[in-house]
Amino acid sequence: MSLSSEVRQMARAWRWTRRPLPPKSAEPHHTFPEPREFPTEWARSKPARVAREAILRGGLTPLVNRETAIEIDGLDIFDDLDGPVIIVANHTSHLDTALLLTTLPTKWQRRVTVGAAADYFFDAWWRAIGSALVFATFPIERHGQGLSDTPAKLLEDGWSIVMFPEGTRSPDGWTRRFRPGASALAKAHGVPIVPVGISGSYAAMPRGRNWPKPGRPPIQVRYGRPIRPLEDENTLALNGRVADAIGALLDEAKTDWYTAQRRAAAGETPPSSGPAVASWRRVWESSAGPELTADRPKAWR
């Protein structure tokens, strides 16, 4: 065997992350230590913020615009907001975080963090450092351990938070059940939620791809009106309003603003979870991508 073949073989066998080789269920008598949250305070320091702004504006934004045909709507809602918010969006692709951070106004881009799955983005030191530096991520446990006190501290310090309430990327491009963590956080701290509907990111870069498809696939990012928690409203009701708002934004991407508004007012917005049909049909429909506004009739645009 040649030296290069031996090196490749060793690389394939090397454990590049801290993920255990056998499943935990195969080690019933093993005592696992309590998980410790990866430190990310350094990623919100002034030097890290300067570096992140340079990366986002000089590298990531031009790259996103080169690889996708992106259309942004609703940024005017930030004109009437002052202070931290929780930005909540549907999640179908690893592109979603980059799409949100590169489309936010510069003022908000400088003071926003992203809740990321601890078991994926923080299981290896190099991935944790990279995501924390570029996207200002902090870890969120998504397997029953609940939220740490980091999100509350961030809001108190004036940082806005991006959260994906589905917990993971959609396997077929349609939304899954929205977990109430973001709504509970907004309710506890009295901050508004900004709903965002992202259409086309699944068609552009679904699971299994690490780069957008060629041909600049179309993507739409729609920011909705802020949703403020009501005094007599429980967390589940607030979570339902957020899910409905994102559903209306996704419906707007498939129709137009006027049609989506009429459906929402009548309570007839099609479920963003999609039809109960064969999985291949759901994937096929999501893989089509949205139609850009410039290609539609001009009436009621």
Contacts in CASP RR format, 6 or more apart in sequence:
PFRMAT RR
TARGET T0000
AUTHOR 0000-0000-0000
METHOD contacts of the structure
MODEL  1
MSLSSEVRQMARAWRWTRRPLPPKSAEPHHTFPEPREFPTEWARSKPARV
AREAILRGGLTPLVNRETAIEIDGLDIFDDLDGPVIIVANHTSHLDTALL
LTTLPTKWQRRVTVGAAADYFFDAWWRAIGSALVFATFPIERHGQGLSDT
PAKLLEDGWSIVMFPEGTRSPDGWTRRFRPGASALAKAHGVPIVPVGISG
SYAAMPRGRNWPKPGRPPIQVRYGRPIRPLEDENTLALNGRVADAIGALL
DEAKTDWYTAQRRAAAGETPPSSGPAVASWRRVWESSAGPELTADRPKAW
R
1 9 0 8 1.000
15 21 0 8 1.000
16 124 0 8 1.000
17 123 0 8 1.000
17 124 0 8 1.000
17 127 0 8 1.000
18 123 0 8 1.000
18 124 0 8 1.000
19 123 0 8 1.000
20 27 0 8 1.000
24 30 0 8 1.000
24 32 0 8 1.000
35 118 0 8 1.000
35 141 0 8 1.000
35 145 0 8 1.000
37 118 0 8 1.000
37 139 0 8 1.000
37 148 0 8 1.000
37 150 0 8 1.000
38 118 0 8 1.000
38 122 0 8 1.000
38 128 0 8 1.000
38 132 0 8 1.000
38 139 0 8 1.000
40 132 0 8 1.000
40 136 0 8 1.000
40 137 0 8 1.000
40 138 0 8 1.000
40 139 0 8 1.000
40 150 0 8 1.000
42 48 0 8 1.000
42 132 0 8 1.000
43 52 0 8 1.000
43 132 0 8 1.000
43 133 0 8 1.000
43 136 0 8 1.000
43 137 0 8 1.000
44 113 0 8 1.000
44 136 0 8 1.000
44 159 0 8 1.000
48 133 0 8 1.000
48 136 0 8 1.000
49 110 0 8 1.000
51 133 0 8 1.000
52 133 0 8 1.000
52 134 0 8 1.000
52 135 0 8 1.000
52 136 0 8 1.000
53 109 0 8 1.000
53 110 0 8 1.000
55 133 0 8 1.000
55 134 0 8 1.000
56 101 0 8 1.000
56 102 0 8 1.000
56 109 0 8 1.000
56 134 0 8 1.000
57 106 0 8 1.000
60 98 0 8 1.000
60 101 0 8 1.000
60 102 0 8 1.000
60 134 0 8 1.000
61 102 0 8 1.000
64 70 0 8 1.000
64 95 0 8 1.000
64 98 0 8 1.000
64 99 0 8 1.000
64 102 0 8 1.000
66 216 0 8 1.000
67 211 0 8 1.000
67 212 0 8 1.000
67 216 0 8 1.000
68 95 0 8 1.000
68 204 0 8 1.000
68 212 0 8 1.000
68 216 0 8 1.000
68 217 0 8 1.000
68 218 0 8 1.000
68 219 0 8 1.000
69 216 0 8 1.000
69 217 0 8 1.000
69 218 0 8 1.000
69 219 0 8 1.000
69 292 0 8 1.000
70 99 0 8 1.000
70 103 0 8 1.000
70 218 0 8 1.000
70 219 0 8 1.000
70 220 0 8 1.000
70 221 0 8 1.000
71 218 0 8 1.000
71 219 0 8 1.000
71 220 0 8 1.000
71 221 0 8 1.000
71 292 0 8 1.000
71 293 0 8 1.000
72 103 0 8 1.000
72 220 0 8 1.000
72 221 0 8 1.000
72 222 0 8 1.000
72 223 0 8 1.000
73 220 0 8 1.000
73 221 0 8 1.000
73 222 0 8 1.000
73 223 0 8 1.000
73 293 0 8 1.000
74 222 0 8 1.000
74 223 0 8 1.000
74 224 0 8 1.000
75 103 0 8 1.000
75 104 0 8 1.000
75 105 0 8 1.000
75 223 0 8 1.000
77 194 0 8 1.000
77 223 0 8 1.000
77 224 0 8 1.000
77 225 0 8 1.000
77 226 0 8 1.000
78 104 0 8 1.000
78 105 0 8 1.000
78 107 0 8 1.000
78 108 0 8 1.000
78 223 0 8 1.000
81 192 0 8 1.000
81 194 0 8 1.000
81 226 0 8 1.000
83 158 0 8 1.000
83 160 0 8 1.000
83 191 0 8 1.000
84 111 0 8 1.000
84 154 0 8 1.000
84 155 0 8 1.000
84 158 0 8 1.000
84 159 0 8 1.000
84 160 0 8 1.000
84 161 0 8 1.000
84 191 0 8 1.000
85 160 0 8 1.000
85 161 0 8 1.000
85 191 0 8 1.000
85 192 0 8 1.000
85 193 0 8 1.000
85 194 0 8 1.000
85 226 0 8 1.000
86 155 0 8 1.000
86 160 0 8 1.000
86 161 0 8 1.000
86 162 0 8 1.000
86 163 0 8 1.000
86 182 0 8 1.000
86 185 0 8 1.000
86 186 0 8 1.000
86 191 0 8 1.000
86 192 0 8 1.000
86 193 0 8 1.000
86 194 0 8 1.000
87 100 0 8 1.000
87 112 0 8 1.000
87 160 0 8 1.000
87 161 0 8 1.000
87 162 0 8 1.000
87 163 0 8 1.000
87 193 0 8 1.000
87 194 0 8 1.000
87 196 0 8 1.000
88 162 0 8 1.000
88 163 0 8 1.000
88 164 0 8 1.000
88 165 0 8 1.000
88 182 0 8 1.000
88 193 0 8 1.000
88 194 0 8 1.000
88 195 0 8 1.000
88 196 0 8 1.000
88 242 0 8 1.000
88 246 0 8 1.000
89 96 0 8 1.000
89 100 0 8 1.000
89 162 0 8 1.000
89 164 0 8 1.000
89 195 0 8 1.000
89 196 0 8 1.000
89 197 0 8 1.000
89 198 0 8 1.000
89 246 0 8 1.000
90 96 0 8 1.000
90 164 0 8 1.000
90 166 0 8 1.000
90 170 0 8 1.000
90 175 0 8 1.000
90 196 0 8 1.000
90 197 0 8 1.000
90 198 0 8 1.000
90 246 0 8 1.000
90 247 0 8 1.000
90 250 0 8 1.000
90 272 0 8 1.000
91 164 0 8 1.000
91 166 0 8 1.000
91 167 0 8 1.000
91 168 0 8 1.000
91 169 0 8 1.000
91 170 0 8 1.000
91 198 0 8 1.000
92 169 0 8 1.000
92 170 0 8 1.000
92 173 0 8 1.000
92 198 0 8 1.000
92 200 0 8 1.000
92 201 0 8 1.000
92 202 0 8 1.000
92 206 0 8 1.000
92 286 0 8 1.000
93 169 0 8 1.000
93 201 0 8 1.000
93 202 0 8 1.000
93 204 0 8 1.000
93 205 0 8 1.000
93 206 0 8 1.000
93 207 0 8 1.000
94 169 0 8 1.000
94 205 0 8 1.000
94 210 0 8 1.000
95 201 0 8 1.000
95 204 0 8 1.000
95 205 0 8 1.000
95 212 0 8 1.000
95 219 0 8 1.000
96 164 0 8 1.000
96 169 0 8 1.000
96 198 0 8 1.000
96 201 0 8 1.000
97 114 0 8 1.000
97 116 0 8 1.000
97 135 0 8 1.000
97 162 0 8 1.000
98 135 0 8 1.000
99 198 0 8 1.000
99 201 0 8 1.000
99 219 0 8 1.000
99 221 0 8 1.000
100 114 0 8 1.000
100 162 0 8 1.000
100 196 0 8 1.000
100 198 0 8 1.000
100 221 0 8 1.000
101 109 0 8 1.000
101 112 0 8 1.000
101 114 0 8 1.000
101 135 0 8 1.000
101 162 0 8 1.000
103 221 0 8 1.000
104 112 0 8 1.000
108 160 0 8 1.000
111 158 0 8 1.000
111 159 0 8 1.000
111 160 0 8 1.000
112 136 0 8 1.000
112 159 0 8 1.000
112 160 0 8 1.000
112 161 0 8 1.000
112 162 0 8 1.000
113 136 0 8 1.000
113 137 0 8 1.000
113 138 0 8 1.000
113 154 0 8 1.000
113 159 0 8 1.000
113 160 0 8 1.000
113 161 0 8 1.000
113 162 0 8 1.000
114 135 0 8 1.000
114 136 0 8 1.000
114 137 0 8 1.000
114 138 0 8 1.000
114 161 0 8 1.000
114 162 0 8 1.000
114 163 0 8 1.000
115 137 0 8 1.000
115 138 0 8 1.000
115 139 0 8 1.000
115 140 0 8 1.000
115 151 0 8 1.000
115 161 0 8 1.000
115 162 0 8 1.000
115 163 0 8 1.000
115 164 0 8 1.000
116 122 0 8 1.000
116 131 0 8 1.000
116 135 0 8 1.000
116 137 0 8 1.000
116 138 0 8 1.000
116 139 0 8 1.000
116 140 0 8 1.000
117 139 0 8 1.000
117 140 0 8 1.000
117 142 0 8 1.000
117 167 0 8 1.000
117 168 0 8 1.000
118 139 0 8 1.000
118 140 0 8 1.000
118 141 0 8 1.000
118 142 0 8 1.000
119 141 0 8 1.000
119 142 0 8 1.000
119 143 0 8 1.000
121 127 0 8 1.000
121 128 0 8 1.000
121 131 0 8 1.000
121 137 0 8 1.000
121 139 0 8 1.000
122 128 0 8 1.000
122 131 0 8 1.000
122 139 0 8 1.000
128 139 0 8 1.000
131 137 0 8 1.000
132 138 0 8 1.000
138 150 0 8 1.000
138 151 0 8 1.000
138 154 0 8 1.000
139 148 0 8 1.000
139 150 0 8 1.000
140 146 0 8 1.000
140 147 0 8 1.000
140 148 0 8 1.000
140 151 0 8 1.000
140 163 0 8 1.000
141 147 0 8 1.000
141 148 0 8 1.000
142 167 0 8 1.000
142 168 0 8 1.000
147 181 0 8 1.000
147 185 0 8 1.000
151 161 0 8 1.000
151 185 0 8 1.000
152 185 0 8 1.000
152 188 0 8 1.000
152 189 0 8 1.000
154 161 0 8 1.000
155 161 0 8 1.000
155 185 0 8 1.000
155 189 0 8 1.000
155 191 0 8 1.000
156 189 0 8 1.000
161 182 0 8 1.000
161 185 0 8 1.000
163 181 0 8 1.000
163 182 0 8 1.000
163 185 0 8 1.000
165 178 0 8 1.000
165 179 0 8 1.000
165 180 0 8 1.000
165 181 0 8 1.000
165 182 0 8 1.000
165 183 0 8 1.000
165 239 0 8 1.000
165 242 0 8 1.000
165 243 0 8 1.000
166 175 0 8 1.000
166 176 0 8 1.000
166 177 0 8 1.000
166 178 0 8 1.000
166 179 0 8 1.000
167 176 0 8 1.000
167 179 0 8 1.000
168 176 0 8 1.000
169 207 0 8 1.000
170 176 0 8 1.000
170 202 0 8 1.000
171 207 0 8 1.000
172 202 0 8 1.000
172 279 0 8 1.000
172 282 0 8 1.000
172 283 0 8 1.000
172 286 0 8 1.000
173 202 0 8 1.000
173 206 0 8 1.000
173 282 0 8 1.000
173 283 0 8 1.000
173 286 0 8 1.000
174 272 0 8 1.000
174 273 0 8 1.000
174 274 0 8 1.000
174 282 0 8 1.000
174 286 0 8 1.000
175 243 0 8 1.000
175 246 0 8 1.000
175 247 0 8 1.000
175 250 0 8 1.000
175 272 0 8 1.000
175 273 0 8 1.000
175 274 0 8 1.000
176 273 0 8 1.000
178 239 0 8 1.000
178 240 0 8 1.000
178 242 0 8 1.000
178 243 0 8 1.000
179 239 0 8 1.000
180 235 0 8 1.000
180 236 0 8 1.000
180 238 0 8 1.000
180 239 0 8 1.000
181 235 0 8 1.000
181 239 0 8 1.000
182 193 0 8 1.000
182 239 0 8 1.000
182 242 0 8 1.000
183 193 0 8 1.000
183 229 0 8 1.000
183 235 0 8 1.000
183 236 0 8 1.000
183 238 0 8 1.000
183 239 0 8 1.000
183 240 0 8 1.000
183 242 0 8 1.000
184 235 0 8 1.000
185 191 0 8 1.000
186 192 0 8 1.000
186 193 0 8 1.000
186 229 0 8 1.000
186 238 0 8 1.000
187 229 0 8 1.000
187 233 0 8 1.000
187 234 0 8 1.000
187 235 0 8 1.000
187 238 0 8 1.000
190 228 0 8 1.000
190 229 0 8 1.000
192 226 0 8 1.000
192 227 0 8 1.000
192 228 0 8 1.000
192 229 0 8 1.000
193 226 0 8 1.000
193 227 0 8 1.000
193 228 0 8 1.000
193 229 0 8 1.000
193 238 0 8 1.000
193 242 0 8 1.000
194 223 0 8 1.000
194 224 0 8 1.000
194 226 0 8 1.000
194 227 0 8 1.000
195 223 0 8 1.000
195 224 0 8 1.000
195 225 0 8 1.000
195 227 0 8 1.000
195 242 0 8 1.000
195 245 0 8 1.000
195 246 0 8 1.000
195 249 0 8 1.000
196 221 0 8 1.000
196 222 0 8 1.000
196 223 0 8 1.000
196 224 0 8 1.000
196 246 0 8 1.000
196 249 0 8 1.000
197 220 0 8 1.000
197 221 0 8 1.000
197 222 0 8 1.000
197 224 0 8 1.000
197 246 0 8 1.000
197 247 0 8 1.000
197 249 0 8 1.000
197 250 0 8 1.000
197 253 0 8 1.000
198 219 0 8 1.000
198 220 0 8 1.000
198 221 0 8 1.000
198 222 0 8 1.000
199 219 0 8 1.000
199 220 0 8 1.000
199 222 0 8 1.000
199 250 0 8 1.000
199 253 0 8 1.000
199 254 0 8 1.000
199 289 0 8 1.000
199 290 0 8 1.000
200 217 0 8 1.000
200 218 0 8 1.000
200 219 0 8 1.000
200 220 0 8 1.000
200 253 0 8 1.000
200 286 0 8 1.000
200 289 0 8 1.000
200 290 0 8 1.000
201 219 0 8 1.000
202 286 0 8 1.000
202 287 0 8 1.000
202 289 0 8 1.000
203 213 0 8 1.000
203 217 0 8 1.000
203 286 0 8 1.000
203 287 0 8 1.000
203 288 0 8 1.000
203 289 0 8 1.000
204 212 0 8 1.000
204 213 0 8 1.000
204 217 0 8 1.000
204 218 0 8 1.000
204 219 0 8 1.000
204 289 0 8 1.000
205 211 0 8 1.000
205 212 0 8 1.000
205 213 0 8 1.000
206 286 0 8 1.000
206 287 0 8 1.000
217 289 0 8 1.000
218 289 0 8 1.000
218 290 0 8 1.000
218 291 0 8 1.000
218 292 0 8 1.000
219 290 0 8 1.000
220 253 0 8 1.000
220 290 0 8 1.000
220 292 0 8 1.000
220 293 0 8 1.000
222 249 0 8 1.000
222 252 0 8 1.000
222 253 0 8 1.000
224 245 0 8 1.000
224 249 0 8 1.000
225 245 0 8 1.000
227 238 0 8 1.000
227 241 0 8 1.000
227 242 0 8 1.000
227 245 0 8 1.000
229 238 0 8 1.000
230 238 0 8 1.000
243 272 0 8 1.000
244 264 0 8 1.000
244 269 0 8 1.000
246 272 0 8 1.000
247 269 0 8 1.000
247 271 0 8 1.000
247 272 0 8 1.000
248 260 0 8 1.000
248 261 0 8 1.000
248 263 0 8 1.000
248 264 0 8 1.000
248 269 0 8 1.000
249 260 0 8 1.000
250 272 0 8 1.000
251 259 0 8 1.000
251 260 0 8 1.000
251 263 0 8 1.000
251 264 0 8 1.000
251 269 0 8 1.000
251 270 0 8 1.000
251 272 0 8 1.000
252 259 0 8 1.000
252 260 0 8 1.000
252 261 0 8 1.000
253 290 0 8 1.000
254 290 0 8 1.000
255 263 0 8 1.000
256 296 0 8 1.000
256 300 0 8 1.000
256 301 0 8 1.000
257 300 0 8 1.000
257 301 0 8 1.000
258 300 0 8 1.000
259 300 0 8 1.000
260 269 0 8 1.000
263 269 0 8 1.000
263 270 0 8 1.000
274 282 0 8 1.000
275 281 0 8 1.000
275 282 0 8 1.000
293 301 0 8 1.000
END
